[in-house]
Amino acid sequence: MKERNNNSNTVVQNDFNGWTAETTENYGGYDWKITTMKQSNGKIATIAIAGRAGKSNNFLTFETSPLTSPKVNLASVKANATEKKVRETHIIGLLQFDCLKEAEQLPINPKGDHKEAYKIEVGQVIFFNGYGQSESYHEKKVIYHINTSEWGTNYKYVNLKTLELGSTTHLEPSTEIFRIGTYYIEGEKINLDELNNILIEAKTKERKQQKKEDASKLLNQQLTNAKIEEGKKGLKIPKNVKAVIVAELMEDRSDSQTDYYHSQSVQTIYLAFSTHKRDLFNEMRKASLNSDNEEIRKFAIKPTVDQSGDVKTKENAEFWTPKDEHREKYSMGAGYYLHSGYSRSGWRISKEKYLDFENENTKNLLAIANAEGRYFCQVNTKQVKQDQAKKKVSLDGLNLEIIDYSQKAIAIIGNTKEIKEGLKAIGGRFNFRLNVNSKKVAGWIFSKTKETEVKNLLSKYKN
């Protein structure tokens, strides 16, 4: 390999792009910036670009723009971008540049005249190149409008496959693919008649899609308004309320391959109002009993072991906590909440402190929850207990009682052993720790929608 007489300025440095080598030299009345660096495809490449040098030899002010100035690929190698390899590749690129000069094969002649720049017009075929994409993946698009202003050029295009409309402000030649971006295929165009037909079809599709989306939004809004009106009928918010205790069903959205760990709430149930903002686990446990969901009601019973499975003793009493009590009052923590173990999925009970209960949006939020059966907040506990006492039904011969257990549920308590199979058959769920008049009793829980069916069943047993 012949040696190169290098009188130009070469700089090799390690910056945010990794190891980079850059040489600036003059040829044909123009300055050339010859750069070697690692590209997005994993290769180390040397590229030369023609332009005009600024005040510093390391800075080029191009006559037009870096996207339209002549470029030449000089060298490319698949290797790790170490300082040594970048230097070696840069030398190879410089030698190739010398060969092209001698053969007068650079896209700029010794007189200093640029090769005529390729002009992008309406009908030009372009495509988007993403990281790791193969050429077979590229979806071709066609430019149908070009708008140039003092802020730059905006190219509007239509996707030939999906007929989706879009725009871009930067285009590069397909022969110079080395990063994520949009590229044009020099010489590949479609005629205007064909483009007009495609554009008409795309616009028609866009209008139909927009009408469909507008109709869907209108329908969803109407359904939401109906739920709000329905939910407001039984909605009562105390004047002194400061927070609300909620149960959230969490769904794990983590991706271990990318070290991304996250869970998202997919359902919220409103359990009870609170007149303060203190995080009290006993208050959360009591509120869990307002729900008709057995998985939520289980939180009412305090675990006898901690996260490690240890029971409370004199030695560990100072730091011992039940296994479902989480205290995460630190940056990026979830605060105080009840949750089984450290799993990112399942039910979690916490206190929502940031709702403005005088705000109409908050009232609508609770009204929707009420209409959807996700609202169990009891405004006046004493009144509810009085109503339960009034609505008790005595069934002679069965020693059973039907009570209004909550706003959404009824309970059957008493001697149910002989009829348990019948109760189970119609959807009953047994719970040995129902909270009735501040006492724990065994019984069966049903949705209030099942009240008639329950009474009919008991009537059959009675007869």
C-alpha positions in Angstrom: 0.0 0.0 0.0 1.5 3.3 -1.0 2.1 6.0 1.6 0.1 9.2 1.6 1.7 12.6 1.8 -0.7 14.1 4.4 -0.3 17.8 4.7 -3.9 18.3 5.7 -5.3 18.7 9.2 -6.4 15.4 10.8 -8.1 15.2 14.2 -8.8 11.9 16.1 -11.0 12.2 19.2 -13.4 10.2 21.4 -16.6 12.1 21.7 -20.3 11.2 22.2 -20.3 9.3 18.9 -17.3 7.3 20.0 -13.9 7.4 18.3 -13.9 9.7 15.3 -11.3 10.7 12.8 -11.7 13.8 10.6 -9.5 15.3 7.9 -10.1 18.6 5.9 -8.3 19.3 2.7 -8.8 21.4 -0.4 -9.4 20.0 -3.9 -10.9 21.5 -7.1 -11.5 24.8 -5.4 -13.6 23.2 -2.7 -12.9 21.9 0.8 -13.5 18.3 1.6 -14.4 16.9 5.1 -13.3 13.3 5.3 -14.8 11.6 8.4 -14.4 8.1 9.8 -16.8 6.9 12.5 -19.0 4.0 13.5 -22.5 4.0 11.8 -25.8 2.7 13.0 -25.4 -0.5 10.9 -22.4 -1.5 13.1 -19.7 -0.7 10.5 -16.8 1.8 10.6 -17.1 3.9 7.5 -15.2 6.8 5.9 -17.2 9.4 4.0 -16.0 12.5 2.2 -18.3 15.6 1.8 -17.5 18.6 -0.4 -18.2 22.1 0.9 -16.7 25.5 1.9 -14.4 25.8 4.9 -15.3 28.3 7.6 -13.0 30.2 9.9 -11.7 26.9 11.4 -10.3 24.1 9.3 -12.4 21.7 11.4 -15.6 23.3 10.4 -17.3 23.3 7.0 -20.0 25.7 5.8 -21.7 24.0 2.9 -22.8 25.9 -0.1 -26.3 24.4 -0.1 -26.8 21.8 2.8 -25.1 18.6 4.0 -28.0 16.7 2.4 -27.3 17.9 -1.2 -23.6 18.5 -1.2 -21.6 15.8 -3.1 -20.7 12.8 -0.9 -18.3 9.8 -1.6 -18.1 6.5 0.3 -14.4 5.8 0.7 -14.1 2.8 3.1 -16.2 0.5 5.2 -15.3 -2.3 7.6 -17.2 -4.4 10.1 -15.3 -4.1 13.4 -15.3 -2.6 16.9 -14.8 1.1 16.8 -11.5 1.2 18.8 -9.1 4.1 18.3 -6.7 1.9 16.4 -9.3 0.5 14.0 -10.7 4.0 13.4 -7.2 5.3 12.5 -6.6 2.3 10.2 -9.9 2.7 8.4 -9.4 6.5 8.1 -6.0 6.0 6.4 -7.5 3.5 3.9 -10.2 6.1 3.2 -7.7 8.9 2.6 -5.7 6.7 0.2 -9.0 5.9 -1.7 -9.7 9.7 -1.8 -6.2 10.2 -3.4 -6.9 7.5 -6.0 -10.3 9.2 -6.9 -8.5 12.5 -7.3 -5.9 11.1 -9.6 -8.6 9.5 -11.7 -10.7 12.6 -11.6 -13.7 10.5 -10.4 -14.8 12.7 -7.6 -18.3 14.2 -8.1 -16.7 17.7 -8.5 -14.2 18.6 -11.2 -10.8 20.3 -10.8 -12.3 23.6 -12.1 -14.4 23.8 -8.9 -17.8 23.2 -10.5 -20.2 21.0 -8.5 -21.8 18.0 -10.1 -25.4 19.1 -10.8 -27.5 18.3 -7.7 -30.3 15.8 -8.0 -33.6 17.7 -7.8 -36.4 16.2 -5.7 -39.8 16.7 -7.3 -43.5 15.7 -6.9 -43.7 12.0 -7.7 -40.4 11.1 -6.1 -40.3 7.7 -4.3 -38.9 7.8 -0.7 -38.7 5.4 2.2 -38.0 5.4 5.9 -35.0 3.5 7.2 -35.1 2.4 10.9 -32.6 0.8 13.1 -31.9 -2.8 12.1 -34.3 -2.8 9.1 -33.6 -4.7 6.0 -34.3 -3.3 2.5 -37.2 -5.7 2.0 -38.9 -4.1 5.0 -38.9 -0.5 3.6 -42.4 0.7 2.7 -42.3 3.0 -0.3 -43.9 6.4 -0.2 -44.4 9.1 -2.9 -44.1 12.8 -2.5 -47.3 14.6 -3.6 -46.5 18.2 -2.3 -43.4 20.2 -1.6 -43.5 23.4 0.4 -40.4 25.6 0.8 -40.2 28.5 3.3 -37.6 30.3 5.3 -37.8 27.6 7.9 -36.9 24.8 5.4 -38.6 22.4 3.1 -41.6 20.2 4.0 -42.3 17.1 1.9 -45.8 15.7 2.1 -46.1 12.0 1.0 -48.5 9.1 0.7 -47.7 5.5 1.7 -48.1 3.3 -1.4 -49.0 0.3 0.7 -51.2 1.7 3.5 -52.3 4.9 1.8 -51.5 6.8 5.0 -50.5 10.5 4.6 -47.5 12.0 6.3 -44.7 14.5 6.0 -41.0 14.9 6.5 -38.5 17.8 6.4 -35.3 15.8 5.8 -34.4 13.6 2.9 -31.1 11.9 2.0 -30.1 9.8 -1.0 -30.6 6.1 -0.7 -27.0 5.5 -1.6 -25.9 7.1 1.6 -27.8 5.1 4.2 -25.9 5.2 7.4 -28.5 6.2 10.1 -32.2 6.3 10.9 -33.9 8.7 8.5 -36.0 9.1 5.3 -34.2 8.5 2.0 -35.0 9.1 -1.7 -34.3 6.7 -4.5 -32.6 8.7 -7.2 -34.4 8.4 -10.5 -37.4 6.4 -9.1 -40.6 8.3 -9.6 -44.2 7.6 -10.6 -46.1 9.7 -13.1 -48.5 12.4 -12.0 -51.7 10.7 -13.3 -50.9 7.6 -11.2 -50.1 9.7 -8.2 -53.3 11.7 -8.5 -55.3 8.4 -8.5 -53.4 7.2 -5.4 -53.9 10.5 -3.7 -57.7 10.5 -4.3 -57.9 7.0 -2.9 -55.8 8.0 0.1 -57.8 11.2 0.8 -61.1 9.2 0.6 -59.7 6.6 3.0 -58.6 9.4 5.4 -62.1 11.0 5.3 -63.8 7.7 6.0 -61.4 7.0 8.9 -61.9 10.4 10.3 -65.7 10.0 10.2 -65.4 6.6 11.8 -63.3 8.1 14.6 -65.6 11.1 15.1 -68.6 8.7 15.3 -66.8 6.5 17.8 -65.9 9.6 19.9 -69.4 10.9 19.8 -70.9 7.5 20.9 -68.3 7.1 23.7 -69.2 10.6 24.9 -72.9 9.8 24.8 -72.3 6.6 26.8 -70.1 8.4 29.3 -72.8 11.1 29.8 -75.4 8.5 30.3 -73.3 6.8 32.9 -72.7 10.1 34.7 -76.4 10.9 34.8 -77.2 7.4 36.1 -74.3 7.4 38.6 -75.2 10.8 40.1 -78.6 9.6 41.3 -77.1 7.6 44.1 -73.9 9.6 44.6 -73.4 11.4 47.9 -70.1 13.0 48.8 -69.7 14.3 52.4 -68.7 17.9 52.8 -65.7 17.1 55.1 -64.2 14.4 52.9 -60.4 14.8 52.3 -59.5 11.5 50.6 -60.9 8.3 49.3 -59.7 4.8 49.8 -59.4 2.8 46.6 -58.7 -0.7 45.5 -56.8 -1.0 42.2 -56.3 -4.0 40.1 -52.6 -3.8 39.0 -51.3 -5.4 35.8 -47.6 -6.2 35.3 -46.2 -4.4 32.2 -42.6 -5.2 32.9 -40.0 -6.3 30.2 -37.1 -8.1 31.8 -35.2 -8.2 28.6 -34.9 -4.4 28.6 -34.8 -4.0 32.4 -38.1 -2.2 32.3 -40.2 -2.8 35.4 -43.7 -1.2 35.7 -47.2 -2.0 36.7 -50.4 -0.3 35.6 -53.8 0.1 37.2 -56.5 -1.4 34.9 -59.5 -1.1 37.3 -60.3 1.2 40.2 -62.9 0.5 42.9 -63.8 3.2 45.4 -64.2 1.7 48.9 -64.7 4.5 51.4 -64.3 8.2 52.0 -61.9 9.6 54.6 -62.0 12.8 56.6 -58.2 13.0 56.8 -55.1 12.3 54.7 -53.2 10.1 57.1 -52.1 6.6 55.9 -53.7 4.2 58.3 -53.6 0.5 57.4 -56.5 -0.3 59.8 -58.7 2.2 58.0 -57.8 0.6 54.7 -58.6 -2.9 56.0 -62.0 -1.8 57.3 -62.7 -0.1 54.0 -62.0 -3.4 52.1 -65.1 -4.9 53.7 -67.3 -2.5 51.7 -66.5 -4.4 48.5 -68.3 -7.5 47.3 -65.0 -8.8 45.8 -63.6 -11.6 48.0 -60.0 -10.9 46.8 -60.4 -7.3 48.2 -62.2 -8.4 51.3 -59.3 -10.7 52.3 -57.3 -7.6 53.2 -59.5 -7.1 56.2 -57.7 -9.9 58.0 -54.2 -8.8 59.1 -51.5 -11.4 58.3 -49.7 -12.9 61.3 -46.3 -13.1 59.5 -44.1 -10.5 57.7 -42.6 -10.6 54.2 -40.0 -13.1 55.4 -42.6 -15.4 56.9 -41.6 -14.5 60.5 -44.2 -14.0 63.3 -44.1 -11.0 65.6 -41.9 -11.5 68.7 -40.4 -9.4 71.5 -37.1 -9.3 69.6 -38.5 -8.1 66.3 -41.5 -6.1 67.5 -39.8 -2.8 66.8 -39.5 -3.3 63.1 -41.9 -6.2 62.4 -44.8 -5.4 59.9 -47.5 -7.6 58.4 -46.5 -9.0 55.0 -49.2 -7.0 53.1 -48.3 -3.6 54.5 -46.0 -1.6 52.1 -44.4 1.6 53.2 -42.8 3.3 50.2 -42.6 7.0 51.0 -39.5 7.7 49.1 -38.7 9.0 45.6 -40.4 6.8 42.9 -42.1 4.8 45.7 -45.9 4.0 45.7 -46.6 5.3 49.2 -48.4 3.3 51.8 -50.6 0.5 50.5 -51.9 -3.0 51.1 -50.8 -5.6 48.6 -50.0 -9.3 48.8 -46.2 -9.7 48.5 -44.0 -7.9 46.1 -45.7 -9.0 42.9 -46.5 -6.2 40.4 -50.0 -7.6 39.7 -53.1 -8.2 41.7 -55.3 -6.0 44.0 -53.8 -3.0 45.9 -55.5 -0.8 48.4 -54.3 2.7 49.1 -55.6 6.2 49.9 -56.2 8.7 47.0 -55.4 12.1 48.5 -55.2 14.4 45.5 -58.8 14.5 44.2 -60.7 17.7 44.5 -64.1 16.6 45.6 -65.7 20.0 44.8 -64.5 19.7 41.2 -67.1 18.5 38.6 -64.6 16.2 37.0 -64.1 14.3 40.3 -67.8 14.0 40.8 -68.2 12.7 37.2 -65.4 10.2 37.9 -67.2 8.8 41.0 -70.5 8.9 39.2 -69.2 6.7 36.4 -67.7 4.3 39.0 -71.1 4.2 40.7 -72.9 3.4 37.4 -70.4 0.7 36.7 -70.7 -0.9 40.1 -67.3 0.2 41.3 -68.4 2.6 44.0 -68.9 1.3 47.6 -68.4 4.5 49.6 -70.8 4.6 52.6 -71.7 8.2 53.5 -73.3 7.5 56.9 -72.3 4.3 58.5 -74.8 4.6 61.4 -77.7 5.1 58.9 -76.6 2.1 56.9 -76.6 -0.1 60.0 -80.1 1.2 60.9 -81.3 0.4 57.3 -79.8 -3.1 57.6 -81.7 -3.7 60.8 -85.0 -2.5 59.3 -84.6 -4.7 56.2 -83.8 -8.0 58.1 -86.1 -10.8 56.9 -86.9 -13.6 59.3 -87.6 -17.0 57.7 -89.5 -19.3 60.0 -88.1 -22.8 60.3 -84.8 -22.0 58.6 -83.3 -19.7 61.3 -81.8 -17.5 58.6 -81.7 -13.8 57.9 -81.2 -11.8 54.7 -79.5 -8.4 55.3 -78.4 -5.6 53.1 -74.6 -6.0 53.5 -73.6 -3.0 51.4 -75.0 -0.8 48.7 -74.3 -3.5 46.1 -74.6 -6.7 48.1 -76.8 -8.8 50.4 -75.8 -11.5 52.9 -77.5 -14.6 54.3 -76.5 -15.4 57.9 -77.6 -18.1 60.2 -77.7 -21.9 59.9 -76.9 -22.3 56.2 -75.2 -25.7 56.4 -78.1 -27.7 55.1 -78.8 -25.5 52.1 -75.2 -24.6 51.2 -75.2 -26.5 47.9 -78.3 -24.6 46.7 -76.7 -21.2 47.7 -73.5 -22.1 45.9 -75.5 -23.2 42.8 -77.0 -19.7 42.4 -73.7 -17.9 42.7 -73.2 -17.4 46.5 -69.8 -17.0 48.1 -69.2 -18.1 51.6 -67.3 -15.9 54.1 -66.7 -16.9 57.7 -65.8 -13.3 58.8 -68.6 -11.0 57.6 -68.8 -7.7 59.4 -72.4 -7.4 60.8 -73.1 -4.8 63.5 -69.4 -4.7 64.4 -69.3 -8.5 64.9 -67.7 -11.2 62.8 -70.2 -13.8 61.6 -70.2 -16.5 58.9 -72.5 -16.2 56.0 -73.1 -16.1 52.2 -72.6 -13.0 50.0 -74.7 -12.3 46.9 -75.0 -9.4 44.5 -78.2 -7.4 45.1 -79.3 -8.3 41.6 -79.6 -11.9 43.0 -82.0 -10.9 45.8 -85.2 -12.2 44.1 -83.4 -15.4 43.1 -82.2 -15.9 46.7 -85.6 -15.4 48.2 -87.2 -17.8 45.7 -84.6 -20.4 46.7 -85.2 -19.9 50.4 -89.0 -20.0 49.8 -88.6 -23.4 48.2 -86.7 -24.7 51.2 -89.3 -23.2 53.5 -92.2 -24.9 51.8 
